[in-house]
């Protein structure tokens, strides 16, 4: 795995931090952090695709400034699963492509307190091979699992209706979360334009 892939995958990871529904509502879109608080290595994208809805997936784009001030735009499709009772984000999935790589990268943000060893198991429409992505890190905002996806699994995501993700609670009991795949094909195809 080359260094550029790792940097871009890390950028995808960093841009998928978990936020509660209340925090999202409390921050108006137009409100920007003062210049001294903004990350100098990240800039907002002016890409017309940024913020475009593809079915149940939202396309988000951001510009990252690499060494020698080279700018790299990273875009991803994002879907969050919000608990209806608590209004807290239970899971957030992001999928996209990093520069110079053929495989799609999936990053899943999970709450703290999950049982880490099993990682996250994913299955499309309850059939076919189960893909497992390891939990890579846990930060104060939550845990993140991420991995490149092979072409076969990405193809199943594009053809499927439902993505089931299973992770474990602190007692090791499975927790099932289901995401809609509506819009996945058009969203992933939009990266090729």
Phi, psi and omega in degrees: 000128185275164184297321181299320178298315181297319179296314182293320178295321177296322178297318178298318178299313184295331184273007180245031181299146182280140179224139178287158180299323179294320179296320179297317181291330183283345183251105177299144183301325183282346183285122180245151177289150175303151185307323182290343180263345182285146178287118182292348180265003180227136179224151176293149180268146174258010179302128180297342177283341182298125180088001180283137180268130174242094184060240180265009181245139179252131178271125178240137179231145178212150179256130177249136180262118180267189178305150181057029177058026175283127181265135178232126178268131177242127177240152180209157171263136185230141172217133179248142175254116184253131177293126185296325182284306186273344184063021178267147176288120180273326184201144176226126180248139177227136178225140180190186179242143176258152183305139176065023176232140179279326186283144171286153177244132177248132175234130180241124176262130184233162178288160173295157175092005178281160176276118192283320190308320182288345184067211179238122176266137181233138177218139180263125178053029176068017181219170178078183182296140175274129175262136179243130175242135183284152171282118185273323186200155171234130180237172180305331181278347181144182181259152181229134175244138181203148180193158170288147179252139178286164184299325181295314181291320177299320177298320178293324176300318182291329182268344188276174178250329187217134175252118177262127177244134179235126173228174186249142175283178183303333179275000181086004179280140182292141174241124183257133177230135181242132178243143175286143175257011178299123180094354183299315182299307180297321180296312179293322178295334180294339178288339183275353183283000000 
